Each structure stands twice: as structure tokens, then as C-alpha cells.
Amino acid sequence: MGPSLPALALLPLLAGCGDTGGLVAAGATPTASGPVHLWPDRTGASVPPADPGGAPPEYVKGIPPVHDRDVHGVDPAALVQAELRAHPNTEVGADGMPAETAAAIRACAKDGEDGEDGEGGGAEPEACPVLTPYYRDLTGNGKDELIVGIEFPDQMMSVRVYTADPDGRLNRIMATTQTVISVELAGRDVVLRVPSGNHGYELITAWSWDEKQLTMLPTREQIVRVPASGQGPADRGPGSGLGPGPGLGPHTGPGSDPEPVRP
């Protein structure tokens, strides 16, 4: 029995060493589980092939080619007037336009036609439905695209984007008409905020360049709640791909001024 006494005497010492600096169990952890497929034996609906959804690229006739794919010298009013000549009396589709808006655009001033005020002939600038353009490289080719807005009645708006091909010809790569709350640039996306079909909510759609379709397509959509005060941007919620973050807001890179720039 004598030899076992020293071993018993060491037990309290060893137990004491384990109480300082050792790992302590945190208890049982919840088991991770993936999504559960409900009614797996049910035959689901078939999904048709993806629809491009946007307007196909269209060469704009009647506008001289631009040098070095530089769209900054293009008069946006003259550009839309050329489209009106190519698609007269069109009220639906990508080129659709109310007759009164088309008449006002035909009266817009053109570059080089000086009026008495030196601002050009035709309608006064504030009366022209073609808004001041913006510029941004949306296709990633290192050249700015031309972003044009056209005011329609009842808060509706046509948003169009044009790019220059290697030959300098202008191609329209986006055209959509909606009841627009606001238009934003986020990175290389054009983001439209429009009223949702549900009261108290709005729909945010991001249009992005698609290299296969060679056009801008609506790639992301999000329905967000409008703040109760009705002021400021909608609460896009945490983790939203369209919410505040890098790339959202004015772009300050070379060649793309955050403020509207006249050609």
C-alpha cells in the first residue's frame, strides 16, 4: 500500500493545473441544416428559356460617326430627333413616345443653331424633354457611354443608353420607359427606382451590360419598404446588393463627372 500514497497525493495538484488556462466546454452547439425541399415528389412547373428582357442593340441612323468612340460631343437632343425620324408615330415599345412629347423634342435646340439668346434655335432649354446627359463607362471597354433621360407626362420617363462601336457609329443598348422615382449610377449599373404594385413599397431594378446580348439587361430587382416619413431614399435593408456600399452614388473616375455635363 505504501507505494501508492505518493500517486494519490499528486491528484489534487494535477486537478488544480487543469483549472487555469484550459479549454472550457461551451455546451452543445446547434446542428447545421440546409434547406429542406418540401413535397419533393410533386412535378414542378417548367421554366422557359431566359428572355433578354431589354431592347436589342440598335444602330442610330442619321448621326455622324464619332472619333475614337468619344460620345461626349454628341448632342442628345439631335440623337433622339434622329430616332424619331427613323420611327415616326411610334407610341409603344422601346421607341414609343407620346405625340406631344415627340413634338416638343422636334422643337428642341440643335448644336450650331444659334438663337437670339445664344443658346441655339428651337425650343427653350427648359422646355425640351431631353434632359442633360450623363456619362459613364457601362460596358467596361474604357470608353464612356451616353445616358439620356426623356421626360414624359405623368412622371413617366424614358431612360436610354448609347455606346459607340469601333467604327464610331452610335448604338442604343438600353431603352426603357417607366414611372420613375429616381435614376442612379452604381458602378457600371443603371439603377431605376419605380413605384411597386404594393402600397408603401418601391421596386429597384439594376440594368447591367451583357456581353453576349450586347445590350443592357435588368439583372437584379429588389422590392423595398418606403420610409414612413416618405422622405429620403427607401430603406434597402442589410445585405442588399443594391443598397449603400462601394460603387453606389456619384462616380468620380476620369471621364465621368458626377454632375450632368453638356457635350
Secondary structure, DSSP 8 states (H G I E B T S, - for coil): -GGGHHHHHHHHHHHHHTTSS----------------SSTTS-----------S---EE-TTS---GGG-GGG--HHHHHHHHHHHSTT--SSTT---HHHHHHHHTB--TT---TTSS-SSB-GGG-SB---EEE--SSSSS-EEEEEEE-STTEEEEEEEEE-TTS-EEEEEEEEEE-SEEEEETTEEEEEEE-SSTTEEEEEEEEEETTTTEEEEEEEEEEE--TT--SS-B--TT-TTSSSTTBS---STT--SS----
